[in-house]
Amino acid sequence: MGVAAAVSPAYDSVMAARFLLSAAAAGGADARQLARDAQLPGWTFTAEQAIIPSRTCRLLWERIERALEDPHAALTIASRHQAGQLDLFDYLFTTAATLRQGLLATADFLHLLTTNGRLRIEAETDQQTTYSYRHAEPGGRGEQLCLQFCVALFCLRARAATGQPVVPAHVAFTQPPPRSRRVFTETLGTRRVDFDASATTFTFRARDLDRPLLDADPALARILARYAQTLPTPPSATWHEHFQQLLAQVIRDGSPSLAALARRLAVSPRTLQRQLSAHGTTWRAELDAARQRRARHDLHGGAVGMASLANRLGYADPRSARRALRRWDLRPGEPGEDQSHRR
């Protein structure tokens, strides 16, 4: 019996989680405890480039709101954001020529922070442009807080980056209205804030979108954009494909263990085994298949010594690699021969 296709999970950069933890700490919360409560892996505080499930970030938002005892925690944290705290993502915006170009760069490179968020133009006239911000993977209160933060950040960035009192023409949220709108209107700069909308949107007037940014640097903006284009693309379209991509990486790193892969996915080994079972497979089967793919690739490229091949496949010794090759019906030392057709 086939296994039903699973919905592809979304992922966020660990950089975003670190920013949230730092901002919460500035508000008096215990960042380490928040990380534990949100089930963030221990390497969250040190990893340079890593991703975590978006559901983990949503849980972090909920824990931060509770820890700060602030129903407007998302707006508060957005107000504390300073350019550069989100690294390259911030500089891609601030070095753009105009506010309009900064938002375009944000949309183009949003995947550097999240595969969950989508910034798009909903409507455009000569007078104004309406942008929508959506999540591919919705999820309760945590999503509401994240959407509040992102929209507030766009509006606050517009003022800070232009040095002008830019006020959005309109803002809308899909969430139900809060008890008080005061903090929303003060943070966003407009009384035109609606709730229970069909989409979360913000609208800027054309004259504001064409305002130059204070730190505009066209040459640097081009350099940053070229660099951003070389960074890893978002995770694959399905969870299983993303798992296979990470598995290939841990094999290349020489540590193909269930525990190592689980750490990359920010789940426990037992949870990973359950996820694989839901996809109709097992850890042993996936590891064997990944090693076989790597062996075929390397042998197809030319003659490879058994010791070298064993190291590339993550085996402890050449004898283990040799047994695996016999099982896969592959032969070492045959340059250029692709035997994937043999069975």
C-alpha positions, 0 to 999 in steps of 0.5 A: 500500500502506498504512503500518502504524500506528506505536506512539505514542512517549512524551515527558518534560518537559525539566525532568525531564532537567535535574533528572537532569543537576543531580543527576548533576553533584552526584555528580561527573559531567560534566552537559554530557558526559552530555547529549551522550552521551544525545543531548539537544538543546543547549537542554535546559539553557535551555528553559522548557517543552519535551518530549523522547522518553522513550527519550532519558531512558532513555538518560540514566539508563543514562549516569548510572549508568555515569558515577557508577559506582553501581548504585543511582544511581536511589535515590541521586538520589531521596534527593537530591531536594528539594521544588521541584526539579521545580517546579510538580509538586512544589508540587502534592504538598506543598500538598495536605492529606494524603499521600493527596491529595498522591498523588492530585494526583501522579496527576492532573498526572503528565502535566506531567512525562511521558506515559510514566508512569502512577500508579494505585490497584491495590487499596484496603481500609480498612487500606491502598492499593496504587499501581502505577507503569507505563510506557506505553513500556518499555525495558531498564535505563533503564526499571528505573532510572526506576521505581526512582527514581519509587517511591523518590521517592514513599516518601521524599516521604511521610516528608519531607512528613509529617515522620513516619517513614512506612514503606511496607507493601510495595514490588515491582519487575518487574525481577530481584532485585539482588545486594544488597537493602541499599540498597533496604531502607535507602532505601525504609524497609522489608524488604518489597521484592520483585522479579520482580513482575507490576507495580511497586507500593508500598503505604501504610497508611491511617493514614499516607495520612491524615497531614497534610502539613507544608506543606498549604495548601488555598487555594494547592493549589486555585490551583496545580491551576487553573493546572496545568489550563491548561497544555498537554495531553500530546502527541497520541495518535500520533507523526504527530499530535504532529508535525503539532501541532508543525509548526503551532506552528513555522508560527505562530512564522514558522520552518517549517523541517525543522531547526526541527521536528527540534529540537522533536522532539529528533532530527536532520533526517535521522532526522525525514525517515526517520520521515516516510517510515515514515508514508508522507509527506515534509517538503514534503508535510506543510509544504504540507498544514499551510500549506493548513490554516492558509490555509483557517482564516484565510480562513474567518475573514474577509478577510486581506491577502496580505502578512499571510497570507504572514507567517502561512504562513511564506512569504518574500513575498506572491507565494509565498503567492499561487501556493500559494493558486492551487494549493490553489484558494483565493481571498483576500479572500472573508470567511466563505467556506470553499472546502474543498469545491472541487476 
